[in-house]
Amino acid sequence: MDLTEFNQSDRCEDFSCPERSVSPAVYILLYVCSAAVVLLTVCGNMLVIISVCHFKQLHTPTNMLVLSLAVSDFLIGASLMPPMLIWSIESCWIFRAGFCNVCWLIAGFLTILSIYNITLIAVDRYLALSNPFLYTNTTSVRTTCIVVSSNWCMCMVYTVAFYYYSGTFTISVMCPGECVLILNEGWTVVDLVILFIFPLSVIIILYTRVFVIAKKHATAIRELNNHTRPKTQKITSHSMKSERKAAKVLGILVSVFLVCLLPYFISSFLGNVMELQVETFQKVLIVLYLNSTINPIIYALCYPWFRRCIKLIITLQIFYTECALINVLS
């Protein structure tokens, strides 16, 4: 959101889009691949949304955060990926200036929303593992929904305020065929702290603590397994294993997100000290948005319940009245 400096020397000479340097076959293939990526992103995240909303057993605090992330990923796939991929393929912004403004606003909102969704997941896993009894007694689905709603509202308010005060919406098409964002330099520092430094610090610190706690839990489980134990201890052992598994899967989710975010973070930092080509920015954005495509794949690979839900959805069994009560976790 704070990548503001681009080299426009080659873009505004003829006031027209540059000629494509690819063959028609490659051009068509690029559009087919782009359509496949958009379809996979939209359908994959829609399956996550339907699964968590429909099946009662999945109505847990952690899954409410997963649902929030899936909704933001769905919106990225439905609203941002198509114009960004077309922009990259055509090497030219073929839409109207007004749509350029709207895209930047939506991109800013969904980017910060995704980052703070991931941050909330890290906080949730830390609280669940550091004090599981307190977490169970104090964290409910209703509480999590309030937190998620507050997160959406704060991200929206920040995005609008940021673009307004950073230069009274200095979002514009610099010349025909190009869509760039110009921001006030002072606000780019504020944005860097709020969008990157603070949430990434929280994520890294909390997940470091999560894996330390998970290691202690693994040691405790091994000790329990070495002795004959009563039923209550077996339940505790199973609960600890479940929390560790959830932390591991969501740790993969967070790690992949950080890998996709890193190029954007580096480019945003470099964009304040040097000029960057628009093509570089396009590639960085695509890598960031591909995270929305990867997330449902991670769920499918790591969550058996998600695979069961997909089967029930595809076979249309969710239209049966009793389907919402099916035990998808077993």
N, C-alpha and C positions, 0 to 999 in steps of 0.2 A: 504494500500500500504506500510505502514511502520511496519507491523507486521512481525518481522524477526527472533525471537527466538523460536525454537520448540524442544521438547524433542524427540530425535531420538533413544534412547536406545533400545526401543522395535521394531524399524523399520529395523535396519540394521544387526541384528544378523544372520538371515538365508539367507539374500539377496533374499528374495522372499516375495510375498504378503501373509498376514496373512489369516488364514482360516476364512471363513464366519461363523458367529455364528447364522445365521437366517435360518429358514426352506425354502425350495424351493418356497412354496406358498407365503411367506412374501417377498422373494427375487423378485419374479415376480411382486407382488403387488407394490413394491417400484419402479420398472422400469415403470410400467403402470402409477403410480401417477406422476413420474418424467416427462414422456412423455406428460401427460395431462397438467402439469404446463408449460412446454416449449411451447406446442401448444397454450395454452391460452395466454401466454406472446407474442408470435410472432403474432398470429392472432389479438389479442386485439389491440396491438400497430399499426399493419398494417391498421386496420380499422380507427384509429385516423389519421394516415398519409394520407390515401386516402381521408377521409372526409375533412380535412383542405386543402389539395392540390386541390381537385376537385371542391368544392363548393365555388363560388366567394364570397358569403356573409360571409364566414368564413376567408377571407383574411384580418385579422386585426393584429396589432402589437402584442397583447397578444397571439393570436393563433399561430403566428410564433414562439414564445417561447415554447408554448405547442407542436408544431410540432417538434422543436429541441429536446425536452425532449422525445417525442414519438420515434424519430429516435434512440436516444441513448438507450432507453429501448428495442427497437426492436433488436438492435445489441447485447445487453446483452443477450436477450432470444435466439438469433440465434447462437451466437458464444461462450458465456461463460457458460450459464446454462448447456448445455449438458455435457461438460467435467467435470464441477464441481460436478454435480449430480452423474455422473458415478464414479468419484473419491470418493465421499462420500459413495456410495452404496458398491463399491468394497473394500473400505478401502485401496486402493492402486492406484498409478498412473500407468495406463496401457498403456499410450501413450509414444511416443518418447521424449527424452530430448529436442530436438529442439522445439517440440510443447509446452513443458512446458515453455520455454522461451517466445514463442509467446503469450501464454495465460496470462503470467504475464504482458507483455507489453500492451496487449489489456485491461486487467483488470484494470491496472493503469490508462490508458487513459479514459476508459468509466466511471470509478468511479469518477475521478475529473471532467469529463464533466458533469455528472449527478448533482454533487454538485453545479457546477457553473450555470447550467441551472436553478436549483431551486433558486439560488441566484438572477439571472436575473429576474425571475418571481416575487420575493419579491420586487426588485427595481422597476419593471414595475407597480406593484399594488400601491406602495407608491407614485410614481409620478402621477399616474392616479387619485388617491384620494386626494392627497395634493394640486394639482393645475390642475384640470381637463381641464380648458381652454387652459393653456400652453401646457399640454400634447397632447391635440387634434391637436393643431396647429404645434407642433414641432416633434411629434413622428409619423412617417409613417411606412408603411410596408417595404419600401426600407431601411429606417434607421435601423429598427429592424433586417432585414436580414443581413445587414452589421455587426451589433453587434454580431449576432449569428455566422456568419462566422468567425469573429475575435476571438470569444470565442473558437470555434473548433480548430482554428490554434494555439492559445496560449496554450490550453490544450495539443495538440499534441507536440508542442515544449518543453513544461515543462516536459512531461512524458519521452521523449527521453533524454533530458538533465539530468533529475533526475537519470534515470537508468545508464546513461553513467558516470556521475561524482560521483555517489554514490559508485562506485567500479568497473567501467569498465565492466558492465553487469555481476555482480556476481550472476546471476540467474542460478541455476543448479539443477540437480537431485542428491541429496546427496548420495543416494544408490538406487539400483533397487527397483522400486515400490514406490518411494517417490519423490515429487516435492516441493521444498521449495525455499524461496527467502532470500538471505543474503545481507544486506545493510550496508553501512557505518553509524556509529552511529551519526556522525555530521549531515549528510543529513536527518536522520530520524526526527531530531528536526525541520529542515527547512520544511520538508514535513508535519509535524504535524501542523505547523503554516499556511501554504498555503492551505493544504487540509481540515483542520478542524477548527482551531481557528478563522481565518479571515472570511471565508464564513459563519460559524455558527453565529458569532457575528453580521454580517451584516443582516442575515435572522431574527434573534431574535429581534434585535433593530428595523428594518424596519417594521416587522409585529406587533410589539407592537404599533408602531406609526400608522399603518394601522387600527388597531382595535379601537384606540382612535379616529381617524378621522371618522371611520365608525359610531361610537356611536354618534358623533356630527351630522353627516348626518342624522341619524335616528331621532334625536331630531328635526332637521330642517324640515324633511319630515312630522313629526307629526304636527308641527306648521302650515305648509302649508295646511295640510288636514283639519285643524280646521277652515279654512277661505275659502270664495269664492275667487278663484284666476283666473287670466287670463290664456290664453292658454300657454304663454311662461313659466309661473310658473309650469304648469302641465308638460311641456316638461322637465324642470329642475328637477322636482321631479322624473319623470320616469328615467332620466339619472342617478340621484344619487342612485336610487334603483338598477339599473343595475350594477353600479360600485360596490356597496356594496355586491350584490349577487356574482359578479365575485371574489371579494376579499375573501368572505366567502368560496367559492368552492376551490379556489387556496390556501386558508389558510388550508383547510382540506388536500389538496395535500401535502403541505409543512410539516404539522404536522405528517402525516403518514411517510413521508420520514425521518424526524428526528427520529421517533421511530425506524425505520428499521436501521438507521445509528448509533444510540446510541450504540448497542452492538459492532459494528465494531470499533467505536471510543474508547470505553473502552478497548477492546482487544488490539488495536493498542498501547494505552498508557501503558497497563500492559506488553505488549510484549517487551518493552524496559527495564523493571526492573525485569522480572521473566520469567522462561521458561513456555511455553504453549504447551499443547498437540495439535497435528495436527488435531485431531477430533474436538477440540474446534474451531479452525480456520475455518474448513470446515462449521460448523454450523453457525458461524458468517457470513461467505460469503453468504451462502444460504439465511439467513434472509435479508441481504442487497439486494441481487438480486431479492428477492420476491417482493420488492417494484415496480419493473418493471412490475410484474404481476398485482399488485393491482391498479396501476394508471389508466388503461383503465376501470376498474370496478368503480372507483370513477367518471370518466367522465360519464359512463353509468347511474349511480345512480343520479348524480347531474345536468347533462346537458341534457335537453330535445332535444336540437339540435343534440346531438350525437346519441340519440336513433332514431331520424328520419333519420339521415344519415345511420345508420346501416341497417334500413329497406330498404332504397333506394338501398344500395349496395347489400344486400342479394337477393333482388328481381331483380337485374340486371338493374334497371331503370337508373343507372348512364351512361349506354351506349347510352341513348337518348341524342340528341344534346342539348335540352333545359334544361336538368336535372341540369347542372352546375349553372343555374340561378334561380333554385327553392329557395323560401324563407324558409329555414330550421329553422329560428329563431322564426317564428311566432307560 
